[in-house]
Amino acid sequence: MTKFLFAIPFVLMAASASAQEQKQGHDACARDVSKFCRAQMQEGDQVILACLKQNRAKISKGCQQMLASHGQ
């Protein structure tokens, strides 16, 4: 039981870091999504990702860097 309680803070920190990373990715590409992928905004993340990749030459440097850092 003690080991379980000891692990909880680490799980919460990892979840928080993941959420922060997703927010930064969202912020980096938000303008590009609304500019180039507005028609796909309600179709889900994978469709939006495909749209950003299709428009890679036009999207901002920050969004391009975020995609590259996530292996896209």
N, C-alpha and C positions, 0 to 999 in steps of 0.2 A: 504494500500500500504506500509506503514511503517513497519508493522509486516512482510510482505513478504520480504522486503529488509533486515530486521533484521535476518531472518531465513536463508538467502543465505549462510553466512559464516559457519553456523553449518552444512548445507547440504554438502558443499564443504569439510569441515573437515572430516565428516563421510565417504564421498566417497574416500578421500585421505587415511584414515586409512584402509579402506577395500582393496584398491589397494595395500597398503604396506603389509598388512597381506597376501594377495594372493602371492605377490612376495616372501615373506619369506617362505611360504609354497612351492612355486616352487623351491626356492633355497635349501631348506632342503631335497627335494626328487629328484632333477634333476639328480644326479648321479645314484640313484636307478632306476629311470625310464629308463635312457639310458642303464643301465646294465641288468635289469630284464624284462623290458617291451618295448624294442626297436621295436618289431614287431607290437605293438599296438599304437605307438606314433601318427599315423595319424587317429586313430579311435575315438578320442574325450576323454574328461576328465573322463566321467563315466567308459569307458572301461579301461583307465589307472588306475583309482582308484580301480577298481575290480582287476586288475593285481597286484597292490601294496598290496592289502589286501591278495591276494592269496600267495604272496611271503613275507608276514609280518615277518616270522622268519629269513629271509635273509637280509632284508633291514636295513639301518643304524638306530641307536638309534634316531637321529634327525628327520628322516622321520617318524619313529614309534610314536614319541612324537607329531609331527604335526598332524598325522592322529588321534591320541587319543584326542588331544585338539579340533578337529573338529567333535568329536563323531563318528569316523569311527573305 
